[in-house]
């Protein structure tokens, strides 16, 4: 740390703060969306809420099943290999179900709604 006063770098322009004027930007005219695109945006909003809820429920479902599995495993130490294989198959099944619903149903619906909403133009 230098002990003396700070020297400004050559690319910094000093500003006299008391003389600075506040600049208010000019308001930009914004036209409201027509009814059809507005409905599409609202529908896309609800689809995003459904996707978020689905992901949340999926995460809770997997977390609860894993927690109960580890609790059960702590109390039953015999025949662990068969239980581990069964739980792996259970986890894989539900992950595939969640993935298929999310990727093959919800995201294409959202894409179609947004594509129609913003791709269609009034002639």
C-alpha positions in Angstrom: 0.0 0.0 0.0 1.4 3.4 -0.9 1.7 5.8 2.0 1.3 9.0 -0.1 -1.8 10.3 -1.9 -3.3 8.2 -4.7 -2.4 9.3 -8.2 -5.1 8.8 -10.7 -4.4 6.6 -13.7 -4.2 8.3 -17.1 -7.5 6.8 -18.3 -9.6 8.1 -15.3 -11.3 11.5 -15.8 -11.8 13.4 -12.5 -15.3 14.6 -11.9 -16.4 17.6 -9.9 -19.2 15.9 -7.9 -21.1 19.1 -6.8 -21.5 20.2 -10.4 -22.8 17.0 -11.7 -26.4 17.2 -13.0 -28.9 14.5 -12.6 -30.0 13.1 -16.0 -33.5 11.7 -16.3 -33.9 9.4 -19.3 -36.7 10.1 -21.8 -39.5 7.6 -21.4 -39.7 5.0 -24.1 -43.2 4.3 -25.4 -44.1 0.7 -24.7 -47.1 -0.8 -26.5 -49.0 -3.5 -24.6 -49.1 -6.9 -26.1 -52.1 -7.9 -28.2 -54.5 -10.4 -26.6 -53.1 -13.5 -28.2 -49.4 -13.0 -27.4 -50.4 -11.8 -23.9 -52.3 -15.1 -23.4 -49.3 -17.0 -24.7 -47.0 -15.3 -22.2 -49.4 -16.0 -19.4 -49.7 -19.7 -20.5 -45.9 -20.0 -20.7 -45.6 -18.5 -17.2 -47.9 -21.2 -15.9 -46.1 -23.9 -17.8 -42.8 -22.7 -16.2 -44.5 -22.9 -12.8 -45.6 -26.4 -13.5 -42.1 -27.4 -14.6 -40.7 -25.8 -11.4 -43.2 -27.7 -9.3 -42.5 -31.0 -11.1 -38.8 -30.6 -10.6 -39.3 -29.7 -6.9 -41.6 -32.7 -6.3 -39.1 -34.9 -8.2 -36.3 -33.8 -6.0 -38.3 -34.2 -2.8 -39.4 -37.7 -4.0 -35.8 -38.8 -4.7 -34.5 -37.2 -1.4 -37.1 -38.9 0.7 -36.7 -42.3 -0.9 -32.9 -42.1 -0.6 -33.2 -41.0 3.1 -35.5 -43.9 3.9 -33.2 -46.3 2.1 -30.1 -45.2 4.0 -32.1 -45.4 7.3 -33.2 -48.9 6.5 -29.7 -49.8 5.4 -28.3 -48.7 8.7 -30.5 -51.1 10.6 -30.2 -54.1 8.3 -26.7 -55.0 7.5 -27.3 -58.6 6.2 -27.9 -59.2 2.4 -26.8 -55.7 1.5 -25.8 -56.4 -2.1 -29.4 -57.4 -3.2 -30.8 -54.3 -1.5 -28.3 -52.0 -3.1 -29.1 -53.5 -6.6 -32.8 -53.1 -5.9 -32.5 -49.5 -4.8 -30.3 -48.7 -7.8 -33.0 -50.1 -10.1 -35.7 -48.1 -8.2 -33.7 -44.9 -8.4 -32.9 -45.4 -12.1 -36.6 -46.1 -12.9 -37.8 -42.9 -11.2 -35.1 -40.8 -12.7 -36.0 -42.0 -16.2 -39.7 -41.3 -15.6 -39.0 -37.8 -14.3 -36.6 -37.2 -17.2 -39.1 -38.5 -19.8 -41.9 -36.4 -18.5 -39.8 -33.3 -18.2 -38.0 -33.6 -21.6 -40.7 -35.2 -23.7 -43.8 -33.5 -22.4 -43.3 -30.3 -20.5 -40.4 -28.7 -22.3 -41.8 -29.3 -25.8 -45.1 -27.8 -24.7 -43.3 -24.7 -23.4 -41.3 -24.5 -26.6 -44.4 -24.8 -28.8 -46.3 -22.1 -26.8 -43.4 -19.7 -26.9 -42.7 -20.4 -30.5 -46.3 -19.8 -31.5 -46.6 -16.7 -29.2 -43.6 -14.9 -30.5 -43.4 -16.4 -34.0 -46.9 -15.6 -35.1 -47.3 -12.1 -36.5 -50.5 -10.3 -37.3 -50.6 -9.6 -41.1 
